[in-house]
């Protein structure tokens, strides 16, 4: 992200790019995790002898999934805000300087 600052972007633009990237990764992870979780549960439900006598279809608790997805998304953004604010004002030369 130091490159963006070197190219003349404002600190707020750099901060927004951090947050957008975090949002994309969080949404992607939540979607894939939810899909794979429901798929795995369905496979266990349909292939296990323990569930053979149950009447009705495959139960999916959409409310629980949505609440957990929202909490995960909020936690992801909260975890990103601090580092984005600290990284936004850094000039490129000190950012790439190696200290030993």
C-alpha positions as YAML, in Angstrom:
chain: A
units: angstrom
residues:
- id: 1
  name: UNK
  ca: [0.00, 0.00, 0.00]
- id: 2
  name: UNK
  ca: [3.01, 2.31, 0.29]
- id: 3
  name: UNK
  ca: [3.03, 2.45, -3.51]
- id: 4
  name: UNK
  ca: [-0.39, 4.12, -3.49]
- id: 5
  name: UNK
  ca: [0.93, 6.83, -1.16]
- id: 6
  name: UNK
  ca: [3.98, 7.28, -3.41]
- id: 7
  name: UNK
  ca: [1.76, 7.80, -6.42]
- id: 8
  name: UNK
  ca: [0.10, 10.81, -4.80]
- id: 9
  name: UNK
  ca: [-3.02, 9.25, -3.30]
- id: 10
  name: UNK
  ca: [-4.36, 10.87, -0.16]
- id: 11
  name: UNK
  ca: [-4.16, 9.07, 3.16]
- id: 12
  name: UNK
  ca: [-7.95, 8.64, 3.17]
- id: 13
  name: UNK
  ca: [-7.84, 6.93, -0.24]
- id: 14
  name: UNK
  ca: [-5.17, 4.52, 1.00]
- id: 15
  name: UNK
  ca: [-7.26, 3.79, 4.10]
- id: 16
  name: UNK
  ca: [-10.34, 3.13, 1.96]
- id: 17
  name: UNK
  ca: [-8.38, 0.73, -0.26]
- id: 18
  name: UNK
  ca: [-7.36, -1.26, 2.83]
- id: 19
  name: UNK
  ca: [-10.97, -1.43, 3.99]
- id: 20
  name: UNK
  ca: [-12.30, -2.42, 0.54]
- id: 21
  name: UNK
  ca: [-9.73, -5.19, 0.26]
- id: 22
  name: UNK
  ca: [-10.62, -6.43, 3.73]
- id: 23
  name: UNK
  ca: [-14.32, -6.33, 2.85]
- id: 24
  name: UNK
  ca: [-13.75, -8.38, -0.30]
- id: 25
  name: UNK
  ca: [-11.70, -11.00, 1.52]
- id: 26
  name: UNK
  ca: [-14.20, -11.20, 4.39]
- id: 27
  name: UNK
  ca: [-17.21, -11.59, 2.07]
- id: 28
  name: UNK
  ca: [-15.39, -14.22, 0.02]
- id: 29
  name: UNK
  ca: [-14.41, -16.18, 3.15]
- id: 30
  name: UNK
  ca: [-17.89, -15.96, 4.65]
- id: 31
  name: UNK
  ca: [-19.56, -17.11, 1.44]
- id: 32
  name: UNK
  ca: [-17.18, -20.02, 0.88]
- id: 33
  name: UNK
  ca: [-17.24, -21.04, 4.55]
- id: 34
  name: UNK
  ca: [-21.03, -20.98, 4.72]
- id: 35
  name: UNK
  ca: [-21.41, -22.90, 1.47]
- id: 36
  name: UNK
  ca: [-18.88, -25.57, 2.43]
- id: 37
  name: UNK
  ca: [-20.33, -25.84, 5.93]
- id: 38
  name: UNK
  ca: [-23.89, -26.40, 4.65]
- id: 39
  name: UNK
  ca: [-22.63, -28.83, 1.98]
- id: 40
  name: UNK
  ca: [-20.62, -30.86, 4.51]
- id: 41
  name: UNK
  ca: [-23.55, -30.97, 6.92]
- id: 42
  name: UNK
  ca: [-25.90, -32.07, 4.14]
- id: 43
  name: UNK
  ca: [-23.51, -34.85, 3.09]
- id: 44
  name: UNK
  ca: [-23.25, -36.07, 6.69]
- id: 45
  name: UNK
  ca: [-27.04, -35.85, 7.08]
- id: 46
  name: UNK
  ca: [-27.78, -37.75, 3.88]
- id: 47
  name: UNK
  ca: [-25.10, -40.45, 4.22]
- id: 48
  name: UNK
  ca: [-25.21, -41.23, 7.94]
- id: 49
  name: UNK
  ca: [-27.24, -44.08, 9.37]
- id: 50
  name: UNK
  ca: [-27.95, -42.00, 12.47]
- id: 51
  name: UNK
  ca: [-30.37, -39.75, 10.52]
- id: 52
  name: UNK
  ca: [-32.27, -42.46, 8.57]
- id: 53
  name: UNK
  ca: [-35.43, -42.49, 10.69]
- id: 54
  name: UNK
  ca: [-36.00, -38.73, 10.75]
- id: 55
  name: UNK
  ca: [-39.00, -37.29, 8.92]
- id: 56
  name: UNK
  ca: [-38.79, -34.09, 6.91]
- id: 57
  name: UNK
  ca: [-36.05, -32.56, 4.86]
- id: 58
  name: UNK
  ca: [-32.61, -31.31, 5.61]
- id: 59
  name: UNK
  ca: [-32.88, -28.54, 8.25]
- id: 60
  name: UNK
  ca: [-30.81, -25.42, 7.62]
- id: 61
  name: UNK
  ca: [-30.74, -22.74, 10.31]
- id: 62
  name: UNK
  ca: [-30.49, -19.70, 8.00]
- id: 63
  name: UNK
  ca: [-30.98, -17.27, 10.87]
- id: 64
  name: UNK
  ca: [-27.97, -18.64, 12.74]
- id: 65
  name: UNK
  ca: [-25.86, -18.65, 9.59]
- id: 66
  name: UNK
  ca: [-26.77, -15.01, 8.83]
- id: 67
  name: UNK
  ca: [-26.09, -13.86, 12.41]
- id: 68
  name: UNK
  ca: [-22.69, -15.58, 12.43]
- id: 69
  name: UNK
  ca: [-21.85, -14.17, 8.99]
- id: 70
  name: UNK
  ca: [-22.72, -10.63, 10.13]
- id: 71
  name: UNK
  ca: [-20.66, -11.02, 13.31]
- id: 72
  name: UNK
  ca: [-17.70, -12.35, 11.32]
- id: 73
  name: UNK
  ca: [-17.95, -9.47, 8.84]
- id: 74
  name: UNK
  ca: [-18.09, -6.88, 11.63]
- id: 75
  name: UNK
  ca: [-15.11, -8.47, 13.41]
- id: 76
  name: UNK
  ca: [-13.14, -8.44, 10.17]
- id: 77
  name: UNK
  ca: [-13.77, -4.74, 9.61]
- id: 78
  name: UNK
  ca: [-12.99, -3.87, 13.23]
- id: 79
  name: UNK
  ca: [-9.71, -5.77, 12.96]
- id: 80
  name: UNK
  ca: [-8.79, -3.83, 9.80]
- id: 81
  name: UNK
  ca: [-9.64, -0.28, 10.84]
- id: 82
  name: UNK
  ca: [-6.68, 0.16, 13.19]
- id: 83
  name: UNK
  ca: [-3.95, -1.05, 10.81]
- id: 84
  name: UNK
  ca: [-5.52, 0.90, 7.93]
- id: 85
  name: UNK
  ca: [-5.42, 4.12, 9.95]
- id: 86
  name: UNK
  ca: [-1.81, 3.53, 10.98]
- id: 87
  name: UNK
  ca: [-0.68, 2.66, 7.44]
- id: 88
  name: UNK
  ca: [-2.46, 5.48, 5.61]
- id: 89
  name: UNK
  ca: [-0.20, 8.42, 6.61]
- id: 90
  name: UNK
  ca: [3.13, 6.58, 6.17]
- id: 91
  name: UNK
  ca: [5.38, 8.06, 3.51]
- id: 92
  name: UNK
  ca: [6.87, 5.51, 1.05]
- id: 93
  name: UNK
  ca: [10.56, 6.05, 1.86]
- id: 94
  name: UNK
  ca: [10.30, 5.16, 5.58]
- id: 95
  name: UNK
  ca: [7.93, 2.30, 4.76]
- id: 96
  name: UNK
  ca: [10.47, 0.47, 2.62]
- id: 97
  name: UNK
  ca: [13.54, 1.31, 4.72]
- id: 98
  name: UNK
  ca: [15.21, -1.75, 6.21]
- id: 99
  name: UNK
  ca: [16.31, -1.53, 9.82]
- id: 100
  name: UNK
  ca: [18.57, -4.03, 11.48]
...
